[in-house]
Amino acid sequence: MTSLQKRALILLVGSQLLIMLGIGLIIPVEPYIKDDMGLTATDMGIMAALFAAVQFLASPIIGRLSDKFARVPLIAIGLLLFSISEGLFAIGIGHELWHLNVARALGGLAALSIPSITALASDMTTSSNRAKVIGWLSAAISGGIILGPGVGGVLANIDHKLPFFGSAILGAISFLIFIIFMPNENKLRNKQIETSSDHTKTPKNNFWSLALVMLLTMILVSSFGLAAFENMFSLYFHDVRGFNLNEIAVFLIVNGILSLIFQVVFFDKLVRFMGELMIIRLSFLFGFISIIWILFSQQKWEVFIATLIVFVGFDILRPAITTLLSHISDSQQGFVNGLNMW
């Protein structure tokens, strides 16, 4: 990679890290926001669904736009919208529920910077080093989860609004750093991709079209299940299993550390050793077994370990699918990664 590409990759990983750090800040305090405002689990579920619905509808459109025009402006807009949505959510706490719903819907739109980040990173890589780069981007997500809950727990003990304001500030900082230091996008693209477009695999080919449909189906099924699991697990830990705020924060930190180790140290090696398909198969298998374990577990430590397996498995599953998708079409990385957000 060139020096410009390395600088851009640092900015992309850093931007994703700051977004996830902002999201990590708010996870431990969600059950307490629910209690403060007298909300139900259904209310919390609707807020999560709004975020996911906006993301679902807009992600392929944004991805296509990034392929046709440019990725960097869309990433910058996403960072700015993320900051605004978190600030609006903080202001809405203690007021009407619809304030929170509007903020979450806007947050779903802001999350669309992520496929453009992955697409731009893919533009700068070759097949030989793409798994490592995608592993780093996935590690940025885990890094945010490592640091976020601990900081969020401290801020929440002062005021339940502070984690959201902190998240808004992080988003604003990321936006400013990105627009100031990001290199020109045209200088970042891998020349190998530009000069071999005639030989590029595209989704129009029957084989790759079938592969794309199968991979997107796996993403849809796994993301649907994990989204429900992620958004309700803190409520489940708190209301059903009796975990307190500090215990939930500790769990998220341990999960983040394990995911970070697997993605940074082992993911590229695992891809080279067994391939993406075997990683996908094992992630689904161990995730299924662990969810059954959670349902029948009797002790807190069992819930803790089984849930860790589910999250770490998905943290390996997602970059494995993303790496496979990135090989389908070098010229349509934005569109493919936008579909990947489903």
MIDO-644978 format. One record per residue (C-alpha): residue in one letter; x, y, z; residue number from 1. Coordinates in pm, 1 decimal. Example, Ala and Ser with C-alpha at 12.3 -4.5 7.8 and 13.67 -1.06 7.14 Angstrom:
// MIDO-644978
{resn a; x 1230.0; y -450.0; z 780.0; resi 1}
{resn s; x 1367.0; y -106.0; z 714.0; resi 2}
END
This chain:
// MIDO-644978
{resn m; x 0.0; y 0.0; z 0.0; resi 1}
{resn t; x 114.3; y 355.9; z -70.0; resi 2}
{resn s; x 165.2; y 612.6; z 204.7; resi 3}
{resn l; x -158.9; y 787.6; z 104.3; resi 4}
{resn q; x -349.8; y 460.6; z 120.6; resi 5}
{resn k; x -204.8; y 384.1; z 464.3; resi 6}
{resn r; x -308.6; y 728.9; z 589.1; resi 7}
{resn a; x -656.3; y 683.2; z 445.7; resi 8}
{resn l; x -686.4; y 340.0; z 605.3; resi 9}
{resn i; x -590.9; y 484.2; z 945.2; resi 10}
{resn l; x -862.1; y 747.7; z 903.7; resi 11}
{resn l; x -1120.7; y 489.4; z 796.1; resi 12}
{resn v; x -1039.7; y 258.0; z 1085.7; resi 13}
{resn g; x -1032.2; y 555.1; z 1324.9; resi 14}
{resn s; x -1366.6; y 685.4; z 1201.2; resi 15}
{resn q; x -1527.9; y 345.4; z 1244.3; resi 16}
{resn l; x -1367.9; y 312.1; z 1588.6; resi 17}
{resn l; x -1504.5; y 649.5; z 1703.3; resi 18}
{resn i; x -1853.9; y 566.3; z 1574.5; resi 19}
{resn m; x -1852.8; y 234.7; z 1759.8; resi 20}
{resn l; x -1703.2; y 397.0; z 2068.7; resi 21}
{resn g; x -1996.6; y 636.9; z 2062.1; resi 22}
{resn i; x -2241.6; y 349.6; z 2027.6; resi 23}
{resn g; x -2062.8; y 157.2; z 2303.5; resi 24}
{resn l; x -2107.3; y 450.3; z 2540.3; resi 25}
{resn i; x -2485.8; y 415.8; z 2534.7; resi 26}
{resn i; x -2533.0; y 36.9; z 2553.0; resi 27}
{resn p; x -2507.8; y -10.0; z 2933.5; resi 28}
{resn v; x -2747.6; y 278.3; z 3008.4; resi 29}
{resn e; x -3035.6; y 169.3; z 2782.3; resi 30}
{resn p; x -3222.4; y -26.6; z 3054.4; resi 31}
{resn y; x -3202.9; y 275.2; z 3284.1; resi 32}
{resn i; x -3338.8; y 509.7; z 3016.0; resi 33}
{resn k; x -3626.1; y 263.4; z 2986.7; resi 34}
{resn d; x -3691.9; y 286.4; z 3362.6; resi 35}
{resn d; x -3645.7; y 665.6; z 3378.6; resi 36}
{resn m; x -3908.0; y 728.5; z 3111.2; resi 37}
{resn g; x -4140.0; y 442.3; z 3202.0; resi 38}
{resn l; x -4092.5; y 276.7; z 2861.9; resi 39}
{resn t; x -4180.2; y -82.5; z 2782.2; resi 40}
{resn a; x -3969.7; y -347.7; z 2611.5; resi 41}
{resn t; x -4194.9; y -294.2; z 2308.7; resi 42}
{resn d; x -4105.1; y 76.4; z 2303.8; resi 43}
{resn m; x -3735.1; y -11.7; z 2308.8; resi 44}
{resn g; x -3788.2; y -269.8; z 2035.8; resi 45}
{resn i; x -3963.6; y -14.9; z 1812.6; resi 46}
{resn m; x -3674.5; y 228.1; z 1853.5; resi 47}
{resn a; x -3430.5; y -44.3; z 1748.5; resi 48}
{resn a; x -3655.4; y -141.7; z 1456.3; resi 49}
{resn l; x -3666.6; y 217.5; z 1329.6; resi 50}
{resn f; x -3287.7; y 230.3; z 1323.2; resi 51}
{resn a; x -3271.0; y -100.8; z 1135.5; resi 52}
{resn a; x -3557.8; y -18.5; z 895.2; resi 53}
{resn v; x -3401.3; y 307.6; z 774.1; resi 54}
{resn q; x -3067.2; y 135.9; z 735.7; resi 55}
{resn f; x -3227.9; y -155.1; z 546.6; resi 56}
{resn l; x -3411.9; y 67.0; z 298.2; resi 57}
{resn a; x -3136.6; y 318.8; z 228.7; resi 58}
{resn s; x -2813.3; y 114.3; z 240.5; resi 59}
{resn p; x -2816.4; y -27.2; z -117.4; resi 60}
{resn i; x -2916.3; y 314.6; z -254.2; resi 61}
{resn i; x -2632.3; y 488.9; z -72.7; resi 62}
{resn g; x -2394.5; y 212.3; z -179.9; resi 63}
{resn r; x -2492.4; y 257.8; z -545.3; resi 64}
{resn l; x -2443.2; y 634.6; z -515.7; resi 65}
{resn s; x -2095.9; y 581.6; z -370.6; resi 66}
{resn d; x -2006.8; y 362.5; z -671.8; resi 67}
{resn k; x -2140.0; y 617.6; z -919.3; resi 68}
{resn f; x -2010.5; y 936.5; z -761.4; resi 69}
{resn a; x -1776.5; y 931.6; z -459.0; resi 70}
{resn r; x -1739.5; y 754.7; z -125.9; resi 71}
{resn v; x -1559.7; y 1015.0; z 86.0; resi 72}
{resn p; x -1843.9; y 1275.5; z 93.8; resi 73}
{resn l; x -2096.5; y 1005.8; z 192.2; resi 74}
{resn i; x -1871.8; y 888.6; z 475.6; resi 75}
{resn a; x -1834.2; y 1247.0; z 599.7; resi 76}
{resn i; x -2211.6; y 1305.9; z 586.1; resi 77}
{resn g; x -2268.7; y 982.7; z 778.9; resi 78}
{resn l; x -2029.8; y 1091.1; z 1054.1; resi 79}
{resn l; x -2204.5; y 1427.7; z 1082.1; resi 80}
{resn l; x -2552.2; y 1268.7; z 1094.4; resi 81}
{resn f; x -2432.7; y 1028.7; z 1362.2; resi 82}
{resn s; x -2323.8; y 1320.2; z 1581.4; resi 83}
{resn i; x -2654.4; y 1501.2; z 1529.2; resi 84}
{resn s; x -2864.8; y 1190.5; z 1599.2; resi 85}
{resn e; x -2687.6; y 1117.7; z 1928.1; resi 86}
{resn g; x -2724.8; y 1479.3; z 2039.4; resi 87}
{resn l; x -3096.1; y 1474.2; z 1955.4; resi 88}
{resn f; x -3138.5; y 1151.0; z 2150.6; resi 89}
{resn a; x -2972.5; y 1306.3; z 2456.0; resi 90}
{resn i; x -3201.3; y 1609.6; z 2434.5; resi 91}
{resn g; x -3505.6; y 1383.6; z 2392.2; resi 92}
{resn i; x -3445.2; y 1183.5; z 2712.2; resi 93}
{resn g; x -3711.7; y 1274.0; z 2964.2; resi 94}
{resn h; x -3943.7; y 1416.5; z 2698.9; resi 95}
{resn e; x -4169.6; y 1252.0; z 2442.5; resi 96}
{resn l; x -4100.3; y 904.8; z 2304.1; resi 97}
{resn w; x -4129.5; y 1030.6; z 1945.7; resi 98}
{resn h; x -3821.5; y 1249.8; z 2003.1; resi 99}
{resn l; x -3619.7; y 936.6; z 2069.7; resi 100}
{resn n; x -3770.8; y 755.2; z 1770.6; resi 101}
{resn v; x -3678.4; y 1038.9; z 1533.2; resi 102}
{resn a; x -3322.0; y 1037.5; z 1667.3; resi 103}
{resn r; x -3292.2; y 660.7; z 1621.0; resi 104}
{resn a; x -3424.7; y 679.0; z 1264.4; resi 105}
{resn l; x -3167.8; y 948.3; z 1187.3; resi 106}
{resn g; x -2904.0; y 726.3; z 1347.4; resi 107}
{resn g; x -3000.0; y 448.0; z 1106.1; resi 108}
{resn l; x -2932.9; y 682.4; z 816.5; resi 109}
{resn a; x -2601.8; y 787.8; z 972.8; resi 110}
{resn a; x -2491.3; y 422.6; z 992.1; resi 111}
{resn l; x -2479.3; y 419.3; z 614.0; resi 112}
{resn s; x -2127.8; y 561.3; z 626.4; resi 113}
{resn i; x -2008.3; y 212.1; z 723.3; resi 114}
{resn p; x -2060.8; y 39.7; z 382.4; resi 115}
{resn s; x -1884.5; y 330.0; z 211.9; resi 116}
{resn i; x -1595.1; y 290.4; z 456.8; resi 117}
{resn t; x -1567.4; y -80.1; z 374.8; resi 118}
{resn a; x -1603.4; y -14.9; z 1.5; resi 119}
{resn l; x -1329.9; y 250.2; z 0.2; resi 120}
{resn a; x -1101.3; y 21.1; z 198.6; resi 121}
{resn s; x -1168.7; y -258.0; z -54.2; resi 122}
{resn d; x -1084.3; y -18.5; z -339.1; resi 123}
{resn m; x -737.4; y 24.0; z -189.9; resi 124}
{resn t; x -660.4; y -346.3; z -147.1; resi 125}
{resn t; x -598.3; y -659.6; z -349.8; resi 126}
{resn s; x -733.5; y -1009.7; z -290.3; resi 127}
{resn s; x -417.2; y -1102.9; z -101.9; resi 128}
{resn n; x -442.8; y -835.1; z 168.8; resi 129}
{resn r; x -817.3; y -762.7; z 173.5; resi 130}
{resn a; x -898.9; y -1005.6; z 455.9; resi 131}
{resn k; x -643.4; y -835.0; z 681.3; resi 132}
{resn v; x -787.0; y -487.7; z 610.2; resi 133}
{resn i; x -1146.4; y -601.5; z 664.0; resi 134}
{resn g; x -1030.2; y -768.1; z 985.0; resi 135}
{resn w; x -892.0; y -432.5; z 1100.6; resi 136}
{resn l; x -1220.6; y -258.4; z 1020.1; resi 137}
{resn s; x -1409.0; y -523.6; z 1214.2; resi 138}
{resn a; x -1159.4; y -483.9; z 1498.5; resi 139}
{resn a; x -1244.9; y -113.3; z 1509.4; resi 140}
{resn i; x -1600.1; y -215.7; z 1596.3; resi 141}
{resn s; x -1474.1; y -435.4; z 1878.7; resi 142}
{resn g; x -1237.0; y -163.0; z 1995.6; resi 143}
{resn g; x -1530.7; y 72.5; z 2037.1; resi 144}
{resn i; x -1714.0; y -191.4; z 2237.6; resi 145}
{resn i; x -1406.6; y -240.8; z 2459.2; resi 146}
{resn l; x -1372.6; y 124.8; z 2558.0; resi 147}
{resn g; x -1727.8; y 252.6; z 2521.0; resi 148}
{resn p; x -1918.8; y 69.9; z 2795.4; resi 149}
{resn g; x -1664.3; y 148.4; z 3065.4; resi 150}
{resn v; x -1668.9; y 519.2; z 2982.8; resi 151}
{resn g; x -2045.3; y 510.1; z 2935.3; resi 152}
{resn g; x -2096.5; y 348.2; z 3274.0; resi 153}
{resn v; x -1892.6; y 620.7; z 3444.3; resi 154}
{resn l; x -2081.5; y 897.7; z 3263.8; resi 155}
{resn a; x -2419.6; y 733.8; z 3331.4; resi 156}
{resn n; x -2349.5; y 736.4; z 3705.2; resi 157}
{resn i; x -2330.2; y 1116.6; z 3679.2; resi 158}
{resn d; x -2626.0; y 1165.0; z 3443.6; resi 159}
{resn h; x -2801.8; y 926.4; z 3206.5; resi 160}
{resn k; x -2780.7; y 1183.7; z 2926.4; resi 161}
{resn l; x -2402.9; y 1218.6; z 2936.8; resi 162}
{resn p; x -2317.6; y 901.7; z 2736.7; resi 163}
{resn f; x -2531.7; y 1028.7; z 2449.3; resi 164}
{resn f; x -2377.4; y 1374.5; z 2459.0; resi 165}
{resn g; x -2036.0; y 1205.3; z 2470.8; resi 166}
{resn s; x -2129.5; y 1000.3; z 2166.1; resi 167}
{resn a; x -2235.0; y 1316.8; z 1980.5; resi 168}
{resn i; x -1902.6; y 1483.6; z 2062.2; resi 169}
{resn l; x -1705.7; y 1180.7; z 1937.7; resi 170}
{resn g; x -1900.2; y 1186.4; z 1612.1; resi 171}
{resn a; x -1827.2; y 1555.9; z 1562.5; resi 172}
{resn i; x -1455.4; y 1503.2; z 1630.4; resi 173}
{resn s; x -1445.5; y 1214.5; z 1382.6; resi 174}
{resn f; x -1618.9; y 1426.6; z 1118.2; resi 175}
{resn l; x -1371.0; y 1713.2; z 1153.7; resi 176}
{resn i; x -1063.4; y 1489.9; z 1148.2; resi 177}
{resn f; x -1195.0; y 1303.0; z 846.4; resi 178}
{resn i; x -1268.6; y 1606.4; z 626.9; resi 179}
{resn i; x -938.1; y 1772.6; z 717.7; resi 180}
{resn f; x -695.0; y 1483.6; z 671.4; resi 181}
{resn m; x -859.3; y 1241.9; z 424.4; resi 182}
{resn p; x -657.0; y 1221.5; z 97.9; resi 183}
{resn n; x -811.4; y 1269.9; z -245.0; resi 184}
{resn e; x -1024.1; y 965.0; z -323.2; resi 185}
{resn n; x -901.6; y 931.5; z -683.3; resi 186}
{resn k; x -544.0; y 880.9; z -561.5; resi 187}
{resn l; x -643.2; y 593.2; z -334.0; resi 188}
{resn r; x -792.1; y 340.9; z -575.2; resi 189}
{resn n; x -588.3; y 34.0; z -653.5; resi 190}
{resn k; x -458.9; y 62.3; z -1012.7; resi 191}
{resn q; x -487.7; y -314.1; z -1047.1; resi 192}
{resn i; x -866.2; y -282.9; z -1016.7; resi 193}
{resn e; x -888.7; y 2.2; z -1265.3; resi 194}
{resn t; x -679.3; y -173.4; z -1531.4; resi 195}
{resn s; x -852.1; y -513.1; z -1503.7; resi 196}
{resn s; x -1216.0; y -409.9; z -1521.3; resi 197}
{resn d; x -1274.4; y -633.4; z -1824.1; resi 198}
{resn h; x -1187.2; y -937.5; z -1617.0; resi 199}
{resn t; x -1369.3; y -829.3; z -1301.7; resi 200}
{resn k; x -1630.3; y -1064.6; z -1167.8; resi 201}
{resn t; x -1969.4; y -898.5; z -1158.9; resi 202}
{resn p; x -2306.0; y -998.6; z -1016.2; resi 203}
{resn k; x -2434.7; y -1027.5; z -1378.4; resi 204}
{resn n; x -2251.7; y -1358.7; z -1409.1; resi 205}
{resn n; x -2492.0; y -1640.4; z -1314.0; resi 206}
{resn f; x -2254.1; y -1807.7; z -1071.1; resi 207}
{resn w; x -2168.6; y -1487.9; z -887.2; resi 208}
{resn s; x -2532.4; y -1379.7; z -886.7; resi 209}
{resn l; x -2622.3; y -1703.4; z -707.2; resi 210}
{resn a; x -2330.9; y -1658.0; z -466.4; resi 211}
{resn l; x -2441.6; y -1301.4; z -395.4; resi 212}
{resn v; x -2799.2; y -1411.2; z -321.2; resi 213}
{resn m; x -2680.7; y -1689.3; z -88.5; resi 214}
{resn l; x -2441.1; y -1463.9; z 101.4; resi 215}
{resn l; x -2698.9; y -1186.5; z 137.1; resi 216}
{resn t; x -2954.9; y -1440.3; z 261.4; resi 217}
{resn m; x -2709.1; y -1553.1; z 529.3; resi 218}
{resn i; x -2647.4; y -1191.9; z 626.0; resi 219}
{resn l; x -3020.4; y -1118.7; z 644.3; resi 220}
{resn v; x -3096.7; y -1423.0; z 859.2; resi 221}
{resn s; x -2799.8; y -1379.5; z 1092.7; resi 222}
{resn s; x -2839.9; y -1001.6; z 1122.0; resi 223}
{resn f; x -3211.5; y -1033.4; z 1196.5; resi 224}
{resn g; x -3142.5; y -1275.5; z 1478.9; resi 225}
{resn l; x -2841.0; y -1092.8; z 1615.1; resi 226}
{resn a; x -3007.4; y -750.7; z 1597.4; resi 227}
{resn a; x -3290.6; y -880.5; z 1814.9; resi 228}
{resn f; x -3037.5; y -1049.7; z 2043.8; resi 229}
{resn e; x -2812.2; y -743.3; z 2073.8; resi 230}
{resn n; x -3094.1; y -498.4; z 2138.1; resi 231}
{resn m; x -3260.2; y -712.8; z 2401.7; resi 232}
{resn f; x -2962.5; y -878.5; z 2568.5; resi 233}
{resn s; x -2894.0; y -587.5; z 2805.8; resi 234}
{resn l; x -3260.9; y -588.5; z 2907.8; resi 235}
{resn y; x -3247.1; y -967.3; z 2944.8; resi 236}
{resn f; x -2927.2; y -947.2; z 3149.9; resi 237}
{resn h; x -3075.4; y -674.2; z 3370.3; resi 238}
{resn d; x -3441.9; y -774.6; z 3407.4; resi 239}
{resn v; x -3428.8; y -1155.1; z 3385.9; resi 240}
{resn r; x -3081.7; y -1259.6; z 3496.7; resi 241}
{resn g; x -3021.5; y -979.6; z 3747.5; resi 242}
{resn f; x -2698.8; y -837.8; z 3604.9; resi 243}
{resn n; x -2627.8; y -481.9; z 3722.6; resi 244}
{resn l; x -2482.7; y -190.8; z 3522.5; resi 245}
{resn n; x -2122.2; y -271.7; z 3612.8; resi 246}
{resn e; x -2160.6; y -641.4; z 3524.9; resi 247}
{resn i; x -2308.0; y -556.1; z 3185.4; resi 248}
{resn a; x -2020.3; y -314.0; z 3123.7; resi 249}
{resn v; x -1764.4; y -581.8; z 3221.7; resi 250}
{resn f; x -1928.4; y -830.6; z 2986.7; resi 251}
{resn l; x -1910.0; y -587.7; z 2693.6; resi 252}
{resn i; x -1546.0; y -507.9; z 2767.2; resi 253}
{resn v; x -1448.2; y -878.6; z 2782.0; resi 254}
{resn n; x -1644.7; y -942.3; z 2462.3; resi 255}
{resn g; x -1469.5; y -653.1; z 2291.6; resi 256}
{resn i; x -1124.4; y -775.6; z 2394.7; resi 257}
{resn l; x -1188.1; y -1129.3; z 2266.7; resi 258}
{resn s; x -1336.7; y -1001.8; z 1939.7; resi 259}
{resn l; x -1044.2; y -764.4; z 1892.9; resi 260}
{resn i; x -793.3; y -1047.3; z 1939.1; resi 261}
{resn f; x -973.5; y -1276.0; z 1694.5; resi 262}
{resn q; x -1013.7; y -1006.8; z 1427.3; resi 263}
{resn v; x -667.1; y -850.3; z 1445.0; resi 264}
{resn v; x -451.6; y -1152.5; z 1529.1; resi 265}
{resn f; x -637.9; y -1457.3; z 1400.2; resi 266}
{resn f; x -886.8; y -1359.4; z 1127.4; resi 267}
{resn d; x -641.6; y -1329.9; z 837.1; resi 268}
{resn k; x -469.8; y -1652.6; z 949.1; resi 269}
{resn l; x -804.4; y -1834.0; z 978.4; resi 270}
{resn v; x -903.1; y -1724.0; z 626.4; resi 271}
{resn r; x -573.9; y -1852.9; z 488.0; resi 272}
{resn f; x -599.5; y -2179.2; z 685.4; resi 273}
{resn m; x -963.0; y -2282.3; z 639.7; resi 274}
{resn g; x -1123.3; y -2027.2; z 408.3; resi 275}
{resn e; x -1420.1; y -1796.9; z 455.0; resi 276}
{resn l; x -1683.4; y -2066.3; z 396.5; resi 277}
{resn m; x -1563.3; y -2289.2; z 681.9; resi 278}
{resn i; x -1546.7; y -1987.5; z 915.3; resi 279}
{resn i; x -1907.6; y -1906.9; z 824.3; resi 280}
{resn r; x -2022.1; y -2264.6; z 887.7; resi 281}
{resn l; x -1852.4; y -2288.7; z 1227.6; resi 282}
{resn s; x -1980.6; y -1946.3; z 1336.6; resi 283}
{resn f; x -2340.4; y -2047.6; z 1265.5; resi 284}
{resn l; x -2295.7; y -2385.0; z 1439.5; resi 285}
{resn f; x -2141.1; y -2250.1; z 1758.9; resi 286}
{resn g; x -2388.1; y -1959.4; z 1766.7; resi 287}
{resn f; x -2684.1; y -2200.6; z 1750.8; resi 288}
{resn i; x -2542.1; y -2424.3; z 2025.9; resi 289}
{resn s; x -2467.6; y -2124.1; z 2250.5; resi 290}
{resn i; x -2817.2; y -1975.3; z 2221.2; resi 291}
{resn i; x -2963.8; y -2311.6; z 2327.6; resi 292}
{resn w; x -2718.0; y -2308.0; z 2619.5; resi 293}
{resn i; x -2837.5; y -1961.9; z 2725.4; resi 294}
{resn l; x -3200.1; y -2078.9; z 2733.3; resi 295}
{resn f; x -3122.8; y -2373.1; z 2962.3; resi 296}
{resn s; x -2843.8; y -2222.4; z 3172.1; resi 297}
{resn q; x -2883.3; y -2195.2; z 3546.8; resi 298}
{resn q; x -2589.2; y -1978.3; z 3651.1; resi 299}
{resn k; x -2474.2; y -1629.6; z 3558.7; resi 300}
{resn w; x -2134.8; y -1755.8; z 3443.9; resi 301}
{resn e; x -2303.6; y -1989.1; z 3193.4; resi 302}
{resn v; x -2503.1; y -1702.5; z 3043.3; resi 303}
{resn f; x -2185.1; y -1494.9; z 3035.1; resi 304}
{resn i; x -1976.9; y -1753.9; z 2846.8; resi 305}
{resn a; x -2253.4; y -1861.5; z 2606.4; resi 306}
{resn t; x -2330.7; y -1501.0; z 2514.3; resi 307}
{resn l; x -1960.7; y -1434.2; z 2455.7; resi 308}
{resn i; x -1950.3; y -1723.9; z 2208.6; resi 309}
{resn v; x -2252.6; y -1583.0; z 2021.8; resi 310}
{resn f; x -2102.1; y -1234.2; z 1990.5; resi 311}
{resn v; x -1746.8; y -1344.4; z 1907.2; resi 312}
{resn g; x -1886.1; y -1590.9; z 1652.6; resi 313}
{resn f; x -2074.6; y -1312.8; z 1479.6; resi 314}
{resn d; x -1771.6; y -1084.5; z 1497.2; resi 315}
{resn i; x -1584.7; y -1346.9; z 1291.8; resi 316}
{resn l; x -1884.0; y -1433.4; z 1071.0; resi 317}
{resn r; x -1942.9; y -1080.2; z 948.3; resi 318}
{resn p; x -1591.5; y -1006.0; z 816.3; resi 319}
{resn a; x -1579.9; y -1354.2; z 659.4; resi 320}
{resn i; x -1897.3; y -1281.2; z 461.6; resi 321}
{resn t; x -1776.5; y -928.5; z 382.4; resi 322}
{resn t; x -1447.8; y -1064.7; z 246.6; resi 323}
{resn l; x -1633.2; y -1310.7; z 23.0; resi 324}
{resn l; x -1866.1; y -1035.8; z -98.8; resi 325}
{resn s; x -1572.1; y -809.9; z -179.9; resi 326}
{resn h; x -1449.0; y -1061.8; z -436.8; resi 327}
{resn i; x -1777.2; y -1065.3; z -630.1; resi 328}
{resn s; x -1739.3; y -724.8; z -794.9; resi 329}
{resn d; x -1443.2; y -488.3; z -772.9; resi 330}
{resn s; x -1637.5; y -218.8; z -958.4; resi 331}
{resn q; x -1948.4; y -227.0; z -735.8; resi 332}
{resn q; x -1803.8; y -237.8; z -385.5; resi 333}
{resn g; x -2041.1; y 30.8; z -257.3; resi 334}
{resn f; x -2355.3; y -145.1; z -380.6; resi 335}
{resn v; x -2241.7; y -486.7; z -255.1; resi 336}
{resn n; x -2142.3; y -349.3; z 86.0; resi 337}
{resn g; x -2466.5; y -155.5; z 101.7; resi 338}
{resn l; x -2653.9; y -483.2; z 57.6; resi 339}
{resn n; x -2419.6; y -627.8; z 320.0; resi 340}
{resn m; x -2569.7; y -382.5; z 573.0; resi 341}
{resn w; x -2896.5; y -574.2; z 550.0; resi 342}
END
